[in-house]
Amino acid sequence: MTKRDAIYAHIDDHLEAHIASIQRLVRQPSVSLEKSGLPECAALLVDSMLAAGFTSASIVDVGDDYPGVFATVDCGKPVTLLCYGHYDVRPVGTEPWTHPPFSGESCAFAGFPRVIIGRGAAAQKGPLQSWINAMSSILAIEGELPVNLVFLVEGAELLGSPNYGALVAAHRDALAKASALYGPKTAQDATGGVSLTLGYKGLIYLELTASTEASGLGPQGGAVHSATSVIVDNPVWRLVQALASITDATGREITIPELAAIMAAEKPVAGWERPVLEAMMASVARRDPNSFIPGLNTAFPVKTFKQALSPDQLLRQYMYGASFNISGLRSGYTGPGTKSFLLPHLAAATCDLRVISEVPAQDIIAMIRRHLDAHGFTDIGITVMSAYDWYQTSIESSLLKATLRTLEGHGITPTIWPVQGFGGPWAHYAKVFDIPSLQGGSPGHGGRMATSDEFLVIEGNGTVAGLAEIERYYVDLVYGFAESVAETG
């Protein structure tokens, strides 16, 4: 038996314990939107890492109720791999669950012999703990890893990672030693296909507010009856007018000239990127865009798109085009039931911009501020929830070479995305530390992440990998990364 076989055998022999470790995390609520259970889940994650044999693990408190977790596995190796993850989960939601949302129940479900059901099972607790499990098996057999690991796990990803910059600053020196960043995620669909994403757009997440306190107009400190609107100003109209000033009447064209120029600029396609893009576009030439563009849903299909484009052209626009979206509008009473006839004192809109540009995110925010001020909306407040630049990892990097080799060794040919429309704090490392970054790109399937009965497959069906196969893949990937770095020097 080779040492690698011994590690695989350890995974198989301890599979039930590995399953139980995922269940423990899933059973601990950690809803960032509600600030529920976050310190408890962070502490549970620290315990799990120390039990796995990590050198160190501790909570990072930056004073905002969303603690992070910092951990290391120091094996004295010349190469360090940084691991990203988050332990916060979405709210339970209003859809009915067939199993309690934080039960972590193990059962047959969705055509699979065995899954774990619970909020966060598929995103992100299951994949993160699976990675920890795989590293624990290597440590149990070998006593060391082929690379050093450093972890920075956050508790506010689903809020747009507003505090991730502060978490990074708290351990910047240790993080700066990393040669690459990897974030374990489920990336296998129900047919067995695996997606590999090389880049993400920049993400700017803002809240724009109109308040009677800032304007001096309208009721101060609370709502009044709407019958008074004949003599009292309403801040909702103020916010609506401010938002309307940003686009034309269709909502499709930005009216801020410097921002419009940035959003209209085309990204140069790198030489290595061109064949990847062409292969991606050829694969969707005659397909329904609702079935292949991430974020769309065949259950709620879009019949008419902004532009009359072919499926492959829509895909290219999705990957490289810029957007300015209003994701939410809130004012007045928003609780259960009704509280009618209000004239509120506060109105808020959440907006997200997604753009590929070398102009820093903070400069783009400044453009919006200047526009509002120039148009008389100096009282409109802007709260920055997150501001991350775009990035892209070359397919020729050591991390991507190792990933492609490892997938090939597991009989998988991935679908490669040059860019996707999502974005997040991973860009922090690509931009600040100039290292390659990859999220997911591995076997492992989870489903129903944004609705009820979220699940992670534990026992596969011959097409989709189970937990043992996922953890073996992670073992091979970390060894493959060490070998790839050694080859390239």
N, C-alpha and C positions, 0 to 999 in steps of 0.2 A: 504493500500500500504506500503510495506517495504521500508527501506531506499535504498536498492539496486534497487528496482523497480523504485523508484523516480529518481535515477541516470540514469537508462535506459531510462526513460521517458524524462529526460532532453536531452539526446543524440538524441532521436527521434525528439523532439521539435526544436532542434537547428541543425539538420542535414544539412540543406542548408547552414548555416553559417560555419559549419565544412567543407563542400565541398569547399566553397569559400576560406577558409584558405589554403587548399591544392592547389587550383588553383593559389592563389597569389604566393606561393613559386615556382610552376612550371613555371609561367610566367616570373620569374626572371632568366635569363641565369646565369649559374655559372659553366663554363667549366674550370676545373683546368688545363687541358693540354694547354689551350689557355690563361690562366689568365684573363678570361673575367667574369665580374660581381660578383666576389667573395666577396669583401667588402659589396656590396649592398645586396647580399643574406644573408650574416651573420647578417647585421643590420635588415633585414626583419625578420629573425628568432628570434632575440632578441625581437623585437616588438611583435611577435606572442606569445612568452613565457610570457612576462609581461602582455599581454592582457588576457592570460589564468589564471592569478592569481599567477604566480610564485613569490617567495620571492625576487629573484634577477636574472638578466640575463645581461651579458656583453660580449663584444668582447675581445678575447685574441689575441694580436698581438705579435708574436715572431720575427718580422722583416723580414719576407720572402715572403710577398704578399699572404699568404694562411692563413687568420685569422681563429681562432677557436671561438667557443661560449661556455662560461661557465655559468651555471645556477643552481639555487637551489630552492627547495621547502622545507623549514624548518618548520616542524610541531612539533618539540620537541619530536619526537619518538625515541625509543632506537635503531631502525634498519634503516639503510640507503641503498637504492638501487641506484647504479650508472647506468646511461643510456648512451649508446654509440650511435652515429649516424654520418653521414656525409651529407653535403649539396651539395658537388660538383658532377657534372654529366659528362657523356661522351660527346664527340663532337657530333654534329648532324649526321655526317657521310655522305656518298655519295649516300645512297639508297634514292629513292624518298619517301616523306611523303605525305599522303593523307590529313593531317591537318598540319598547321604550327607547327614546333617542340616546340615552346615555347608559344603556344596559351592556353594551359590548357583547351582545349575545352571539354565540357561535352556532350556526345552523345551516341547513340547505336553503338556498335562496336564489332567485333569478336564473335558474337553470344550472347553478353551480353546486357541487356536492357539499361544500362548506365555505362559509364566509363569516366575517365579523360585521355585525350591523351596529351602527352608532354614528353620531355626528363626529366628524373628524377621522373616521376609520380610513377613508380613502385619501382625504386631504386635510391634514398633513401628518397626523399622528402615526398612521399605519406605516407609510414609507419611511419616516424618520426612525421609528423604533426598529423597523426591519434592518436598516443600515447599522444601527447600534448593535443589534443582534448578530449580524454578520461579522462585525469587528470583534465582538466578544468571543466568537468561535475561533477566529484567527489567534487572538491573544491566548485563549485557553490551550491551543495546540502548539503554537510557535513561541509564545511568550513575548512577542513583539509584532509590529506591523511592518510592511515594507516601506512605508512612509510615515512621517509624523502627521497627526491630525490636529486641527484646531476647529472648534465649533463655535458659532455665534447664532443662537436660536432666538427668535423674537416672539413677542406675544401680541403684536398689533398689526400683522400683515393684512388682515381683512379690513383694517381702517386706512390702508394705504401706507403702512410702515412709517408713521410720522416721527418716530423716535429712533429709527435705525441709525441715522447719522450719529446720534449721541451714544448709542451702544458701541458703534465702531470706535468712536473717539476714546471710550473707556479702556479699550484693549488694542489700540492702534499698532503698537510696536510688535505685538505677537502676531497680529493679523497680517502685517506687512511682510512677514517671512514666507507667506504662502506663495506657491508657484501656480496654483489654479484654484478655482472654486467649483464645488459640485453640490447640487441640491437634490437629494433623493425624492422622486415623485413617481406616481403611477403614470405610465405612458403607453400602456397597451390597451387597444380597444377590444370590443367583444369578439372580433374576428381574429384576434391574435396579432394584428398589425401594431407596430411601435413607431411613434413619432419622435423625431429628434429636431429640436429647435435651436438654431444657431444664434439668433438675435431677437431682441425685443425693442419696441419703440420706447421713446422717452415717455414717462407718465407724470403729468402735472395734475394734482387733485386739489381743487379749491372749493372753499365755501364763500359765497358772496352774500352779504347781509345788508338789509335796509332796516334801520331802527329809528324809532321816534326820538330816542335819546341822542343819536348822532345828528339827526337833522333838526331837532328842536321843534318838529311839527308833529301833531297827533298826540294821542294819549301817552303819558309818561309812566312807564313801569308796569303797564297792564292794559288789557283790552277793555273797550267800552262797547255799548250797544250800537249796532249798525245803523239804527235810526238817526244817529248823530252824524252820519257821513255827509249830510248836507252842509255841515259847518266844520267838520274835522277832517284833516288829511289822513290818508291811509298809506302806510309804508309799502304795502304790497304793490300798489301802482308804481311807486318809486323804483322798486326792484325790477318790475316788469319792463319799465322804460329803459333802465340801465342795461338789462340783458338784451333788449331789442336793439340797442345802439351798437352791439358787437357784430351783428350779422345783417344781411339784407332781409327783405320780407319773406324770402323762402326759407331762411335759416341755413342755407347751403354755402353762402359766400361770406367770408369774414371782411368786415369793413375797417379793420385796423390795418393800414397799409403795410407797416413793417412786419406785422405778424402774418398777414396774407402772403407776403413774399416768401417768408420762411416756409409756410405750409404748402406753397405751390412748387417749391424747389424740388427737383428730382434727385434722388440719391444715386450717386455713381455706383454701378454694379461692378464689384471686384472681379478679376479674372477667374478666380476659383469659384466665385459665386454664380457665374453665368450658367454653367451646365446644371447646377443644382436648381436654379430658378426655372430653366427650360424644362427639366424633368418634372418639376412640380406642376407647372402650367399644363403640360401635355397630359398629365394624369387626370385632369378635371375638365377636359375640353367639352364634354357633352353631358356633364353631370349637373344636377340641381344644386345651386350654390348653398341652399339651406342644409344640404347634407354634408358639406365638406369645409365650410368656413367656420372656424371656431367661434363660438358665441351665438351662432344662429341655431335654430331648432326646427326640425321638420314638423314638430307638433304645433308650432306657431309660425308658419312659413311667411316669409316676405315675398309678396307677389310682384311688386314694382320697386326697383332700386333707384337710387338717386340719379344714376346715369344708365342709359341704355347700352350696357356693355355685355359682351359674351362672358360665359363662365370663367374662362381663363383670364380675361381682362379684369373682371371683378376681383379675382383672387389676387392679381398683381396690385390692384388699387387697395385692397384690404391690407396687404403686406407692407406697402411702401407709402401709401397716402396718409395725409394728416387729418385729424378730426378734432372738433371742439364740441363736446356733448354736454347737455344739461341732464344730469342723472336723477335729480330730485328737486322738488319745489315744496316748501313747507311754510305754513303760516296759520294763525288761528288755532283752534282746538283740533288736535290730531289723535286724541285718545279714543277709547271705545264709545260706541253710541254717538249721540249728536249733542252739540251745544251750539245752537243756531244763532244767527243774527249777531255776529261779532265784527267789530272793527279792531283788528289786532295792533299791537305795538311793535311787532317784529316779523320780518319775513326773511327766509334764507333759501338759497339755491346752491346745490352741489354741482360742480362742473368738473369734467375731466378732459384734458387735452392729451392727445397721443400723436407724437411727431418724431420724425427722424431728422435731426438737425445738429450741426456742430455748435449752434448758438445755445449756451447753457440755459437750463430750465429757469434759473433765477432771473436771467435777462428777459425771458419771455413773460414771466410774471410781472416784471417791471413795465413792459410794454402795455399790458392790460391796465395796470395802475395809472399810467400816464394817459391812456385813452379815456378812462373814466373821469379823471380829474379835468381833462381838456373839454369834456362834454358836460361839465357841471355836476358830476356825480361824486364830488369829493367826500360825501358822507357815506358812500357805499363802502362797507368794510370788506377786506379780503383776508381770509384765514387760509394759510397754506397747510394742507393736510399731508401732502407729499410732493416732492419735486425731484424726479430722477431722470437723468439723461438716457439716451438710447445707447445701445452697444451691440456689437456683433462679434462672435468668436469665429476665427478662421477654421475651416475644416482641416487645415494643415497643422493646427496646433497639436501639441503632445496629448492634451486631454481628449480632443476629438479623435485623434488617431487611435488612442487606447480604447475609446468607446466603440468605434466602428469595428475594431478587431474583436473586442469582447462580444459584441452582438453577433458578429459572424460566427464566432466559436459556439454560440448558443443557437445557431441556425436561423438568425433573424436578419433580414434586410430592411432597414428602417425607411420610413418616409421622412425625407429631410426638408425642413422648413428653413429657408434663408433668414426670414424674419417673421415674427408674429405680432399681432396688434396689442398684446398685453405688455405690461412693464412692471418694474419693481426695483427693490433695493439692491439686487444683484449687480446692477449697473455701477453701483458705488465702487465695487472692486475693479471692474473693468476700466473705469475712468480714473480712479484715485490710485490704484495699485498696478494698473496695466497688466492684468493677468486674464487668461481665458476663463470663461464661465459657462457652465452647462446646468440646466435644470431638467431632471428626469432623463428621458431617452433610454429607458430601461424596460424590461418586462415587468409585468404586474398590472392588474386591472382592478379599478374601483369604479363605482357608479353612483348616480343619484346624489352628487355632491351638493347641489344647490336646492334640493328638495327633501322629501321625507325618505326614510329607509336607506340612508347612505350606507354603502358596504364596501369591504375590501375582500377580494377573493383569497381564500386560504388554501383551498384544495382546487386545483385547476381541472380543466376538462380535456386536456390533451392539446388544446389550441391556445388557451390562456394559461399563463404560469400561475402556480400556487406559491405559497410563502417559501417553501424550501428552495424552489427554483429561483425566486427573487433574491434570496440571501446568497445563494451560490453565485449568482451573477455579480452581486456586489463584491464578493470575495475576489472573483476573477478581475473585476474592474480595478480594484485598488492595486492588485499585483501588476495588471496591465499598464496602469498609469506609471508606476515606478519604472517599469521596463521601457516605456516610451520616452520618459524623460532621460533615462540613461542613454538611450540610442541617439537622442538629439543633442545631448550634452547640456 
